[in-house]
Amino acid sequence: MAANFRSDNETPVAPQVWARLEEANQGTAWAYAEDQWSERLDEAFSELFETKTRVMPIATGTAANAIALATVSPPWGTVFCHRDAHIYCDESGAPEFYGNGLRLVPVHGEHGKITPGPLADAIHASEGHGVHSYVPAALSVTQSTESGTVYELAELEALYQVALAKGISTHMDGARFGNAVAALGCSPADTSWRSGAQMLSFGASKNGCMAAEALLFFEHHELLETAERHRKRSGHLLSKMRYVSAQLLAYIENGLWLDLARHANQQAAVFASAVEAHPEAQLEFPVGANEVFVRWSAQGLEQLASKDIQFHLWPGHDDLARFVFGHSTTDEETSLLIDAMGG
């Protein structure tokens, strides 16, 4: 029996979301996000986030991130992010492409997290040379991080405060936002706009949906039209957007998204405990959500792969692997992984 821990992008659609898709598939509906499901998004997300929220449904997280940053940054603007951020390492220059040349500036920090000091230094280094330099435009923070860690609320607040004090727009890449909220046990509002995020790329595809994401605006709602034009010009305004929006409504209904995320996080926690007890393997980062990074010998990881355990060998390494647990990961699959590691 093969067990797949490569990515939560490879999980199936949650049954509740699939059922909503079937409901949305009955009859005709207006096109280009003018359908009844898309028109309910603002109200539904405003209730979820406890503040007036404008919602732009979209099919991919890369598009959501790139459009968000292009909306608030001029071509000569600088966007600050962690050196391991998805927008910096895994989007093939999409933010720069959408932003007509905006520049991403990586900021170092342990365990996938930016801290206020290095951020302030990076901002300062971009100032003071007039038209010869880029203009600090935005800060993008990933929650949960690309290292599988989770920012505490105080960490987010301190980080965003540095940006906002400089008049810099604030964005959150929430590809695994549900896993972060489930781990923190707080409200979605607490770890987004209350901490200082003005925009959120709200991820759903990794946690039970099929090609369904949303770009949320908590402030500066007037920017929505600019974002929508970026969406249209980039080919991401789907004619049958009802299928994206119907998923998003099902996803947040009755706390489904958090139930799915809690399950994934719990499976990751079980495996992390096993790694901590292993005589050779060790955790590379603290485990905060549903990703577990394991440092082990190349031989050990090769033997694990030979036992039909699928995982992501981290680029540039033969002794570091990422294991991702999803909403559909079973107890049996996690036990199979632990048994295959031995020890």
Secondary structure as a PSIPRED ss2 file (coil, helix, strand):
# PSIPRED VFORMAT (PSIPRED V4.0)

   1 M C   1.000  0.000  0.000
   2 A C   1.000  0.000  0.000
   3 A E   0.000  0.000  1.000
   4 N E   0.000  0.000  1.000
   5 F C   1.000  0.000  0.000
   6 R C   1.000  0.000  0.000
   7 S C   1.000  0.000  0.000
   8 D H   0.000  1.000  0.000
   9 N H   0.000  1.000  0.000
  10 E H   0.000  1.000  0.000
  11 T C   1.000  0.000  0.000
  12 P C   1.000  0.000  0.000
  13 V C   1.000  0.000  0.000
  14 A C   1.000  0.000  0.000
  15 P H   0.000  1.000  0.000
  16 Q H   0.000  1.000  0.000
  17 V H   0.000  1.000  0.000
  18 W H   0.000  1.000  0.000
  19 A H   0.000  1.000  0.000
  20 R H   0.000  1.000  0.000
  21 L H   0.000  1.000  0.000
  22 E H   0.000  1.000  0.000
  23 E H   0.000  1.000  0.000
  24 A H   0.000  1.000  0.000
  25 N C   1.000  0.000  0.000
  26 Q C   1.000  0.000  0.000
  27 G C   1.000  0.000  0.000
  28 T C   1.000  0.000  0.000
  29 A C   1.000  0.000  0.000
  30 W C   1.000  0.000  0.000
  31 A C   1.000  0.000  0.000
  32 Y C   1.000  0.000  0.000
  33 A C   1.000  0.000  0.000
  34 E C   1.000  0.000  0.000
  35 D C   1.000  0.000  0.000
  36 Q C   1.000  0.000  0.000
  37 W C   1.000  0.000  0.000
  38 S H   0.000  1.000  0.000
  39 E H   0.000  1.000  0.000
  40 R H   0.000  1.000  0.000
  41 L H   0.000  1.000  0.000
  42 D H   0.000  1.000  0.000
  43 E H   0.000  1.000  0.000
  44 A H   0.000  1.000  0.000
  45 F H   0.000  1.000  0.000
  46 S H   0.000  1.000  0.000
  47 E H   0.000  1.000  0.000
  48 L H   0.000  1.000  0.000
  49 F H   0.000  1.000  0.000
  50 E C   1.000  0.000  0.000
  51 T C   1.000  0.000  0.000
  52 K C   1.000  0.000  0.000
  53 T C   1.000  0.000  0.000
  54 R E   0.000  0.000  1.000
  55 V E   0.000  0.000  1.000
  56 M E   0.000  0.000  1.000
  57 P E   0.000  0.000  1.000
  58 I E   0.000  0.000  1.000
  59 A C   1.000  0.000  0.000
  60 T C   1.000  0.000  0.000
  61 G H   0.000  1.000  0.000
  62 T H   0.000  1.000  0.000
  63 A H   0.000  1.000  0.000
  64 A H   0.000  1.000  0.000
  65 N H   0.000  1.000  0.000
  66 A H   0.000  1.000  0.000
  67 I H   0.000  1.000  0.000
  68 A H   0.000  1.000  0.000
  69 L H   0.000  1.000  0.000
  70 A H   0.000  1.000  0.000
  71 T H   0.000  1.000  0.000
  72 V H   0.000  1.000  0.000
  73 S C   1.000  0.000  0.000
  74 P C   1.000  0.000  0.000
  75 P C   1.000  0.000  0.000
  76 W C   1.000  0.000  0.000
  77 G E   0.000  0.000  1.000
  78 T E   0.000  0.000  1.000
  79 V E   0.000  0.000  1.000
  80 F E   0.000  0.000  1.000
  81 C E   0.000  0.000  1.000
  82 H E   0.000  0.000  1.000
  83 R C   1.000  0.000  0.000
  84 D C   1.000  0.000  0.000
  85 A C   1.000  0.000  0.000
  86 H H   0.000  1.000  0.000
  87 I H   0.000  1.000  0.000
  88 Y H   0.000  1.000  0.000
  89 C H   0.000  1.000  0.000
  90 D C   1.000  0.000  0.000
  91 E C   1.000  0.000  0.000
  92 S C   1.000  0.000  0.000
  93 G C   1.000  0.000  0.000
  94 A H   0.000  1.000  0.000
  95 P H   0.000  1.000  0.000
  96 E H   0.000  1.000  0.000
  97 F H   0.000  1.000  0.000
  98 Y H   0.000  1.000  0.000
  99 G C   1.000  0.000  0.000
 100 N C   1.000  0.000  0.000
 101 G C   1.000  0.000  0.000
 102 L C   1.000  0.000  0.000
 103 R E   0.000  0.000  1.000
 104 L E   0.000  0.000  1.000
 105 V E   0.000  0.000  1.000
 106 P E   0.000  0.000  1.000
 107 V E   0.000  0.000  1.000
 108 H C   1.000  0.000  0.000
 109 G C   1.000  0.000  0.000
 110 E H   0.000  1.000  0.000
 111 H H   0.000  1.000  0.000
 112 G H   0.000  1.000  0.000
 113 K C   1.000  0.000  0.000
 114 I C   1.000  0.000  0.000
 115 T C   1.000  0.000  0.000
 116 P H   0.000  1.000  0.000
 117 G H   0.000  1.000  0.000
 118 P H   0.000  1.000  0.000
 119 L H   0.000  1.000  0.000
 120 A H   0.000  1.000  0.000
 121 D H   0.000  1.000  0.000
 122 A H   0.000  1.000  0.000
 123 I H   0.000  1.000  0.000
 124 H H   0.000  1.000  0.000
 125 A H   0.000  1.000  0.000
 126 S C   1.000  0.000  0.000
 127 E C   1.000  0.000  0.000
 128 G C   1.000  0.000  0.000
 129 H C   1.000  0.000  0.000
 130 G H   0.000  1.000  0.000
 131 V H   0.000  1.000  0.000
 132 H H   0.000  1.000  0.000
 133 S C   1.000  0.000  0.000
 134 Y C   1.000  0.000  0.000
 135 V E   0.000  0.000  1.000
 136 P E   0.000  0.000  1.000
 137 A E   0.000  0.000  1.000
 138 A E   0.000  0.000  1.000
 139 L E   0.000  0.000  1.000
 140 S E   0.000  0.000  1.000
 141 V E   0.000  0.000  1.000
 142 T E   0.000  0.000  1.000
 143 Q C   1.000  0.000  0.000
 144 S C   1.000  0.000  0.000
 145 T C   1.000  0.000  0.000
 146 E C   1.000  0.000  0.000
 147 S C   1.000  0.000  0.000
 148 G C   1.000  0.000  0.000
 149 T C   1.000  0.000  0.000
 150 V C   1.000  0.000  0.000
 151 Y C   1.000  0.000  0.000
 152 E C   1.000  0.000  0.000
 153 L H   0.000  1.000  0.000
 154 A H   0.000  1.000  0.000
 155 E H   0.000  1.000  0.000
 156 L H   0.000  1.000  0.000
 157 E H   0.000  1.000  0.000
 158 A H   0.000  1.000  0.000
 159 L H   0.000  1.000  0.000
 160 Y H   0.000  1.000  0.000
 161 Q H   0.000  1.000  0.000
 162 V H   0.000  1.000  0.000
 163 A H   0.000  1.000  0.000
 164 L H   0.000  1.000  0.000
 165 A H   0.000  1.000  0.000
 166 K C   1.000  0.000  0.000
 167 G C   1.000  0.000  0.000
 168 I C   1.000  0.000  0.000
 169 S E   0.000  0.000  1.000
 170 T E   0.000  0.000  1.000
 171 H E   0.000  0.000  1.000
 172 M E   0.000  0.000  1.000
 173 D E   0.000  0.000  1.000
 174 G E   0.000  0.000  1.000
 175 A C   1.000  0.000  0.000
 176 R C   1.000  0.000  0.000
 177 F H   0.000  1.000  0.000
 178 G H   0.000  1.000  0.000
 179 N H   0.000  1.000  0.000
 180 A H   0.000  1.000  0.000
 181 V H   0.000  1.000  0.000
 182 A H   0.000  1.000  0.000
 183 A H   0.000  1.000  0.000
 184 L H   0.000  1.000  0.000
 185 G C   1.000  0.000  0.000
 186 C C   1.000  0.000  0.000
 187 S C   1.000  0.000  0.000
 188 P C   1.000  0.000  0.000
 189 A C   1.000  0.000  0.000
 190 D C   1.000  0.000  0.000
 191 T C   1.000  0.000  0.000
 192 S C   1.000  0.000  0.000
 193 W H   0.000  1.000  0.000
 194 R H   0.000  1.000  0.000
 195 S H   0.000  1.000  0.000
 196 G C   1.000  0.000  0.000
 197 A C   1.000  0.000  0.000
 198 Q C   1.000  0.000  0.000
 199 M E   0.000  0.000  1.000
 200 L E   0.000  0.000  1.000
 201 S E   0.000  0.000  1.000
 202 F E   0.000  0.000  1.000
 203 G E   0.000  0.000  1.000
 204 A C   1.000  0.000  0.000
 205 S H   0.000  1.000  0.000
 206 K H   0.000  1.000  0.000
 207 N H   0.000  1.000  0.000
 208 G C   1.000  0.000  0.000
 209 C C   1.000  0.000  0.000
 210 M C   1.000  0.000  0.000
 211 A C   1.000  0.000  0.000
 212 A C   1.000  0.000  0.000
 213 E E   0.000  0.000  1.000
 214 A E   0.000  0.000  1.000
 215 L E   0.000  0.000  1.000
 216 L E   0.000  0.000  1.000
 217 F E   0.000  0.000  1.000
 218 F C   1.000  0.000  0.000
 219 E C   1.000  0.000  0.000
 220 H C   1.000  0.000  0.000
 221 H H   0.000  1.000  0.000
 222 E H   0.000  1.000  0.000
 223 L H   0.000  1.000  0.000
 224 L H   0.000  1.000  0.000
 225 E H   0.000  1.000  0.000
 226 T H   0.000  1.000  0.000
 227 A H   0.000  1.000  0.000
 228 E H   0.000  1.000  0.000
 229 R H   0.000  1.000  0.000
 230 H H   0.000  1.000  0.000
 231 R H   0.000  1.000  0.000
 232 K H   0.000  1.000  0.000
 233 R H   0.000  1.000  0.000
 234 S C   1.000  0.000  0.000
 235 G C   1.000  0.000  0.000
 236 H C   1.000  0.000  0.000
 237 L C   1.000  0.000  0.000
 238 L C   1.000  0.000  0.000
 239 S C   1.000  0.000  0.000
 240 K C   1.000  0.000  0.000
 241 M C   1.000  0.000  0.000
 242 R H   0.000  1.000  0.000
 243 Y H   0.000  1.000  0.000
 244 V H   0.000  1.000  0.000
 245 S H   0.000  1.000  0.000
 246 A H   0.000  1.000  0.000
 247 Q H   0.000  1.000  0.000
 248 L H   0.000  1.000  0.000
 249 L H   0.000  1.000  0.000
 250 A H   0.000  1.000  0.000
 251 Y H   0.000  1.000  0.000
 252 I H   0.000  1.000  0.000
 253 E H   0.000  1.000  0.000
 254 N H   0.000  1.000  0.000
 255 G H   0.000  1.000  0.000
 256 L H   0.000  1.000  0.000
 257 W H   0.000  1.000  0.000
 258 L H   0.000  1.000  0.000
 259 D H   0.000  1.000  0.000
 260 L H   0.000  1.000  0.000
 261 A H   0.000  1.000  0.000
 262 R H   0.000  1.000  0.000
 263 H H   0.000  1.000  0.000
 264 A H   0.000  1.000  0.000
 265 N H   0.000  1.000  0.000
 266 Q H   0.000  1.000  0.000
 267 Q H   0.000  1.000  0.000
 268 A H   0.000  1.000  0.000
 269 A H   0.000  1.000  0.000
 270 V H   0.000  1.000  0.000
 271 F H   0.000  1.000  0.000
 272 A H   0.000  1.000  0.000
 273 S H   0.000  1.000  0.000
 274 A H   0.000  1.000  0.000
 275 V H   0.000  1.000  0.000
 276 E H   0.000  1.000  0.000
 277 A C   1.000  0.000  0.000
 278 H C   1.000  0.000  0.000
 279 P C   1.000  0.000  0.000
 280 E C   1.000  0.000  0.000
 281 A C   1.000  0.000  0.000
 282 Q E   0.000  0.000  1.000
 283 L E   0.000  0.000  1.000
 284 E C   1.000  0.000  0.000
 285 F C   1.000  0.000  0.000
 286 P C   1.000  0.000  0.000
 287 V C   1.000  0.000  0.000
 288 G C   1.000  0.000  0.000
 289 A C   1.000  0.000  0.000
 290 N C   1.000  0.000  0.000
 291 E E   0.000  0.000  1.000
 292 V E   0.000  0.000  1.000
 293 F E   0.000  0.000  1.000
 294 V E   0.000  0.000  1.000
 295 R E   0.000  0.000  1.000
 296 W C   1.000  0.000  0.000
 297 S C   1.000  0.000  0.000
 298 A H   0.000  1.000  0.000
 299 Q H   0.000  1.000  0.000
 300 G H   0.000  1.000  0.000
 301 L H   0.000  1.000  0.000
 302 E H   0.000  1.000  0.000
 303 Q H   0.000  1.000  0.000
 304 L H   0.000  1.000  0.000
 305 A H   0.000  1.000  0.000
 306 S H   0.000  1.000  0.000
 307 K C   1.000  0.000  0.000
 308 D C   1.000  0.000  0.000
 309 I E   0.000  0.000  1.000
 310 Q E   0.000  0.000  1.000
 311 F C   1.000  0.000  0.000
 312 H E   0.000  0.000  1.000
 313 L E   0.000  0.000  1.000
 314 W C   1.000  0.000  0.000
 315 P C   1.000  0.000  0.000
 316 G C   1.000  0.000  0.000
 317 H C   1.000  0.000  0.000
 318 D C   1.000  0.000  0.000
 319 D C   1.000  0.000  0.000
 320 L E   0.000  0.000  1.000
 321 A E   0.000  0.000  1.000
 322 R E   0.000  0.000  1.000
 323 F E   0.000  0.000  1.000
 324 V E   0.000  0.000  1.000
 325 F C   1.000  0.000  0.000
 326 G C   1.000  0.000  0.000
 327 H C   1.000  0.000  0.000
 328 S C   1.000  0.000  0.000
 329 T C   1.000  0.000  0.000
 330 T C   1.000  0.000  0.000
 331 D H   0.000  1.000  0.000
 332 E H   0.000  1.000  0.000
 333 E H   0.000  1.000  0.000
 334 T H   0.000  1.000  0.000
 335 S H   0.000  1.000  0.000
 336 L H   0.000  1.000  0.000
 337 L H   0.000  1.000  0.000
 338 I H   0.000  1.000  0.000
 339 D H   0.000  1.000  0.000
 340 A H   0.000  1.000  0.000
 341 M H   0.000  1.000  0.000
 342 G C   1.000  0.000  0.000
 343 G C   1.000  0.000  0.000
